[in-house]
């Protein structure tokens, strides 16, 4: 499977769990990577999401505990990803995440 990426913008985020369901590309056995940074919504921009810019602010922003999941009972989606967004700032920030989906792992090992 060719890797696929979607950019998701989250308004006014503090540290906490987020979930993004992506029907089709994410399967229960997919490998998914998530990156995050601050973004700026430009007031009055007519460019829509293309008018949102990525921003290196003073806050430390990181992604932890990435977990791929399949559909919940009764859902019609193929899967999604949940992750912990860590925003080290004293006020909520606008955040951009890039969610990249790859195929299943080539091999699996138990170590230890």
N, C-alpha and C positions, 0 to 999 in steps of 0.2 A: 504494500500500500504506500502510495506517495504521501509524505507528511502534509497535513492541512492545518492552517492556522486561522483563528478568528480573533479579532480584537474586540474586547468587551469593555465598555466604559461604565463605571459605577459611581454614582453621585454620592457625595457626603458620607464617606466611609470611615469608620473607626476599626480598631482591631476586632476580628471575629470571623466566624465561619461563613463562607459563601458557597453557593452551588450554581453550576451552569449545566443545563441539559442541552446536548447537541445531538439531536436525532439523526441517525445515519452514520456520521463519522466515528462517534464514540460508541464502542462496544464494551461489554463487561471485561474483556481481556486486553483492551487497548493500552498502550503506553502513552501517557499524557504528561506534558511539561507545561508549567504555568510560570510566567514572569509578570512583574508588576512595577509600575512607576506612577508618579503623580502626573496628572494631566490638567490642562486648562481649557475650560469651555469658554470660547470667545463670544461675549455678548454681541448680539446684532449680526453675527456671521450668517451669511446665506448659504454657506458651504455645507451645512448639516454636519455629519460626523467627520467629514474631511476638514472642517474648520477647527476641530479639537486638536490641540497640540500636546505632545509629550513634554514633560517639564521635569528638570532635575532641581527639585526644591531642597530645603534643608532637612526635611524629614527622612528618616530611614524607613524604607518600605520593603517588606519581604513576604514571601509565600512559604508556608510550611504545611506539612502533613497532607500532601496531595493524595487523594483517593478516588480512583475510578469506580463507578458503580453502574450496575445494570438497571433495568426498569424496576420500579417498586410494583408490588402486586396491583394489577388493574391499570397500570400506565401503558401507553402505546408507544413510548419512546424506546430507542435502543440503548441509551445510556447517557451518563453525564459525569461530571467531575466535581468533587467538593474539595475545598482547601481552606486553610486558615490564613487570612490576610493579616499581617502584623503592620500596623501603622503607628510608628513612634512619634506622635505629635499630640499636642494638647487640644486640638480641635479636629473635627471631621475634614477629610480631604477628598477631592475628586481623584479617582484612580483609574488607570488603564491597565488591563491585563491582556496578555497575548497567551492564548491557549492553543498549544500545538499537539495534534493527535497523530500518532504513528500506529503502525500495525501492532499485532501482539508480539510479545518477546520471542526472540528466535529460540532461546533455550531457557530452562529454569534449573537452578541448582540449590541444594541445601548445604550450607557451610557451617561447621561447628558441631 
